[in-house]
């Protein structure tokens, strides 16, 4: 799926992902483990939100009448939904398991 977002999404992505996060602290259970886990959950949730934001213009635009084009549009939306769901499931696992 090609992103359909404006520059705001690119800016958000740059702000959310510009810092490198150390997962070693999580594995060692260091004092920053909770912060690192929370940051990772936030990053995963943000990525899912960006996918949803990129897909919303496709979802609300007029559907094509040609069967092949309609199938392609629906497949694109379905894939975006799966991708966002997988990211949110990963965030939920991290939050639920309290991995440090």
C-alpha positions in Angstrom: 0.0 0.0 0.0 1.4 3.4 -0.9 1.0 5.9 1.9 -1.6 8.5 1.1 -0.7 10.8 4.0 0.3 14.3 4.0 3.5 15.7 5.5 2.1 15.6 9.0 2.3 11.8 9.1 5.9 11.9 7.9 6.6 14.4 10.6 4.9 12.3 13.3 6.9 9.3 12.1 10.1 11.2 12.4 9.3 12.3 15.9 8.2 9.0 17.1 11.0 6.9 15.7 14.0 9.2 15.7 15.5 7.9 18.9 17.0 4.4 19.1 15.6 2.4 21.9 17.7 -0.2 23.8 15.9 -3.5 24.2 18.9 -4.8 26.1 17.7 -2.9 29.2 14.3 -4.7 28.9 16.0 -8.1 28.6 18.3 -7.3 31.6 15.5 -5.9 33.7 17.3 -2.6 34.2 15.8 0.4 35.7 14.8 1.7 32.3 13.0 -1.5 31.4 9.5 -0.2 32.1 10.2 3.0 30.2 11.6 1.0 27.3 8.6 -1.3 27.2 6.2 1.6 27.3 8.1 3.3 24.5 7.9 0.1 22.4 4.2 -0.2 23.1 3.8 3.5 22.1 5.9 3.0 18.9 3.8 -0.1 17.9 0.5 1.7 18.6 1.7 4.8 16.7 2.7 2.7 13.7 -0.8 1.0 13.7 -2.4 4.5 13.9 -0.4 5.7 10.9 -1.5 2.7 8.9 -5.1 3.4 9.7 -4.6 7.1 8.9 -3.1 6.2 5.6 -5.9 3.8 4.8 -8.8 6.1 5.7 -8.9 8.1 2.4 -9.1 4.8 0.6 -11.9 3.5 2.8 -14.1 6.6 2.5 -13.5 7.4 -1.2 -16.0 6.3 -3.8 -15.6 2.6 -4.6 -14.8 1.6 -8.2 -17.5 -0.1 -10.2 -15.2 -2.4 -12.1 -15.0 -5.8 -10.3 -11.2 -6.0 -10.6 -10.6 -2.5 -9.3 -13.1 -3.1 -6.4 -11.3 -6.3 -5.5 -7.9 -4.5 -5.5 -9.3 -1.7 -3.3 -10.8 -4.1 -0.8 -7.6 -6.2 -0.7 -5.6 -3.1 0.0 -7.9 -2.2 2.9 -7.9 -5.7 4.2 -4.1 -5.9 4.2 -3.8 -2.5 6.0 -6.3 -3.8 8.6 -4.3 -7.0 9.1 -1.0 -5.0 9.5 -2.5 -2.6 12.0 -4.1 -5.5 14.0 -0.8 -7.4 14.1 1.0 -4.3 15.5 -1.7 -3.7 18.1 -1.6 -7.4 19.1 2.2 -7.1 19.6 1.7 -4.0 21.7 -0.9 -5.8 23.8 1.4 -8.8 24.4 4.1 -6.5 25.6 1.8 -4.6 27.9 0.1 -7.7 29.3 3.3 -9.7 29.9 5.1 -6.7 31.5 8.3 -7.9 29.9 11.4 -6.5 31.6 
